Amino acid sequence: NRSPQAFLADLTKAVECILANHSICILSTIPPHPSRGELSQSYNQGVRELAKKKALLLIDFAAEILKRRPKDWNGTLLGKNDVHPTANRNGVKTTSAPTDENLRESGYLLRSWLSVRKIAEVKGKVMD
């Protein structure tokens, strides 16, 4: 139960170590929280601001969840009253094709797809 400020201070230190090692740093927001929505938003705002300040890549997992399921993410993309992404739901699995429809049914599929897309973005900018 750390404050968003303490979390952000530690995250900033970690980012600085990663960057000092000449590594690529990709930050990610945390999912919305079913009972601590304002707190999770506060954490995520700090992550977004740090990414912007340091010009880092960001996977905005929270925003993607809310974009796809603005009102019913609790129990669909995240387990009911839980912060963990769902795996299998309505016949959609983590290995299903990342169609728009499927990305609204499996939280882990959504998270994985966002990660793959961000890694492809890094590859395109750095390696290709």
C-alpha positions as CSV (number, residue, x, y, z in Angstrom):
1,N,0.0,0.0,0.0
2,R,2.6,2.5,-1.1
3,S,1.7,6.0,-2.1
4,P,1.8,6.9,-5.8
5,Q,4.6,9.3,-5.0
6,A,6.8,6.6,-3.4
7,F,6.0,4.3,-6.3
8,L,6.9,6.9,-8.8
9,A,10.2,7.7,-7.1
10,D,11.2,4.1,-7.2
11,L,10.0,3.7,-10.8
12,T,12.1,6.7,-11.8
13,K,15.2,5.2,-10.1
14,A,14.6,1.9,-12.0
15,V,14.1,3.7,-15.3
16,E,17.3,5.7,-14.8
17,C,19.2,2.4,-14.1
18,I,17.8,0.9,-17.2
19,L,18.6,3.9,-19.4
20,A,22.1,4.1,-17.9
21,N,22.6,0.5,-19.0
22,H,21.7,1.7,-22.6
23,S,18.7,-0.6,-22.6
24,I,15.3,0.2,-24.1
25,C,12.7,0.9,-21.5
26,I,9.0,0.3,-22.1
27,L,6.7,1.4,-19.3
28,S,3.1,0.1,-18.9
29,T,0.2,1.3,-16.9
30,I,-1.6,-1.0,-14.5
31,P,-5.2,-2.1,-15.1
32,P,-8.1,-0.3,-13.5
33,H,-8.8,-1.4,-10.0
34,P,-12.4,-2.5,-9.2
35,S,-12.4,-0.9,-5.7
36,R,-9.5,1.6,-5.8
37,G,-10.2,3.3,-9.1
38,E,-8.9,6.7,-8.1
39,L,-5.7,5.2,-6.7
40,S,-4.9,3.2,-9.8
41,Q,-5.6,6.3,-12.0
42,S,-3.1,8.2,-9.8
43,Y,-0.5,5.6,-10.3
44,N,-1.1,5.5,-14.0
45,Q,-1.0,9.3,-14.4
46,G,2.5,9.2,-12.8
47,V,3.6,6.4,-15.2
48,R,2.3,8.4,-18.2
49,E,4.0,11.6,-17.0
50,L,7.3,9.8,-16.5
51,A,7.1,8.2,-19.9
52,K,6.5,11.7,-21.4
53,K,9.2,13.4,-19.4
54,K,11.8,10.7,-20.3
55,A,10.5,10.2,-23.9
56,L,9.9,6.5,-23.2
57,L,7.7,4.1,-24.9
58,L,4.4,3.4,-23.1
59,I,1.9,0.6,-23.2
60,D,-1.2,2.2,-21.8
61,F,-2.9,-1.0,-20.7
62,A,-5.5,0.8,-18.6
63,A,-6.6,3.1,-21.5
64,E,-6.8,0.1,-23.9
65,I,-9.0,-1.8,-21.4
66,L,-11.3,1.2,-20.9
67,K,-11.4,1.9,-24.7
68,R,-12.7,-1.6,-25.4
69,R,-14.9,-2.1,-22.3
70,P,-15.6,1.4,-20.8
71,K,-18.3,0.2,-18.5
72,D,-18.0,-3.6,-18.1
73,W,-14.2,-4.3,-17.9
74,N,-14.7,-5.8,-14.4
75,G,-15.5,-9.4,-15.1
76,T,-14.6,-9.3,-18.8
77,L,-11.1,-8.1,-19.5
78,L,-10.2,-8.5,-15.8
79,G,-11.4,-11.1,-13.4
80,K,-14.5,-10.1,-11.5
81,N,-13.4,-7.8,-8.7
82,D,-9.8,-8.7,-9.5
83,V,-6.9,-6.8,-11.1
84,H,-5.7,-9.8,-13.1
85,P,-6.5,-10.1,-16.8
86,T,-8.8,-12.8,-17.9
87,A,-7.5,-15.7,-20.0
88,N,-10.3,-17.7,-21.5
89,R,-13.7,-16.1,-22.0
90,N,-16.6,-16.7,-24.4
91,G,-14.5,-19.2,-26.4
92,V,-11.6,-16.7,-26.8
93,K,-8.3,-17.9,-25.5
94,T,-4.9,-16.3,-25.0
95,T,-3.8,-17.9,-28.3
96,S,-6.9,-16.6,-30.3
97,A,-6.4,-14.3,-33.3
98,P,-6.1,-10.7,-32.1
99,T,-9.3,-9.5,-33.8
100,D,-11.2,-6.4,-32.4
101,E,-13.8,-8.7,-31.0
102,N,-11.4,-11.1,-29.4
103,L,-9.4,-8.3,-27.8
104,R,-12.6,-7.4,-26.0
105,E,-12.9,-10.8,-24.4
106,S,-9.5,-11.9,-23.1
107,G,-7.4,-9.5,-21.0
108,Y,-4.3,-11.6,-21.5
109,L,-4.7,-11.6,-25.2
110,L,-5.1,-7.9,-25.1
111,R,-2.0,-7.4,-22.9
112,S,0.1,-9.7,-25.1
113,W,-1.1,-8.1,-28.3
114,L,-0.2,-4.6,-27.0
115,S,3.2,-5.9,-26.0
116,V,3.9,-7.5,-29.4
117,R,2.9,-4.3,-31.2
118,K,5.1,-2.2,-29.0
119,I,8.1,-4.6,-29.5
120,A,7.5,-4.4,-33.3
121,E,7.5,-0.6,-33.0
122,V,10.9,-0.8,-31.3
123,K,12.2,-3.2,-33.8
124,G,11.1,-0.9,-36.6
125,K,12.8,2.1,-35.1
126,V,16.0,0.5,-33.8
127,M,16.8,-2.6,-35.8
128,D,15.3,-2.2,-39.3
